[in-house]
Amino acid sequence: MFKDKKPLSDVAIELDTKSIAVLDYYNDYIMLTRMNVIIKIYNELKSDFPLFLHLNNRIKKESLNIIQYA
């Protein structure tokens, strides 16, 4: 149902469950779908993944962002 973009209220009604349970299910769904993106990124980077992590940490440490250089 989440994949079909049904409203959370419709999911709660259809499953006949409390809203807090639906929110937990939705949170799990979001986490699972985002994990797929992380796996794709990792597979693209493979041996360069440590460099990617290093650059990411450096960007955070230096507080860099796109707006500064746009």
C-alpha positions in Angstrom: 0.0 0.0 0.0 2.9 2.4 0.8 4.4 1.5 -2.6 1.1 2.5 -4.2 1.3 5.8 -2.3 -2.0 5.2 -0.5 -2.6 7.8 2.3 -1.6 6.6 5.7 -5.2 7.0 6.9 -6.4 4.6 4.2 -3.8 2.1 5.2 -4.9 2.3 8.9 -8.5 1.8 7.9 -7.7 -1.1 5.5 -5.5 -2.9 8.0 -7.9 -2.1 10.9 -5.0 -1.0 13.1 -4.0 2.0 15.2 -2.3 4.9 13.6 0.9 4.5 15.6 1.3 1.0 14.2 0.8 2.3 10.6 3.5 5.0 11.3 5.9 2.3 12.5 5.2 0.3 9.4 5.7 3.3 7.2 9.0 4.2 8.9 10.2 0.6 8.3 9.2 0.9 4.6 11.0 4.2 4.2 14.1 2.7 5.8 14.1 -0.3 3.6 13.6 1.7 0.4 16.4 4.1 1.3 18.8 1.2 2.0 18.4 0.2 -1.6 19.8 3.6 -2.6 22.8 3.1 -0.3 23.5 -0.3 -1.8 23.4 1.2 -5.3 25.9 3.9 -4.3 28.2 1.4 -2.7 28.2 -0.8 -5.7 29.0 2.2 -8.0 31.9 3.3 -5.8 33.3 -0.2 -4.7 37.0 0.4 -4.0 36.5 4.2 -3.9 34.1 3.9 -1.0 36.8 4.8 1.6 37.7 7.9 -0.4 34.0 8.8 -0.6 33.7 8.5 3.2 36.8 10.6 3.7 35.6 13.3 1.4 32.2 13.3 3.1 33.8 13.7 6.5 36.0 16.5 5.3 33.0 18.3 3.8 31.2 18.1 7.2 34.3 19.2 9.1 34.9 22.2 6.8 31.1 23.0 6.8 31.2 23.2 3.0 28.0 23.2 1.0 26.9 23.8 -2.6 25.6 27.3 -2.1 29.1 28.6 -1.2 30.4 27.7 -4.7 27.3 28.1 -6.9 
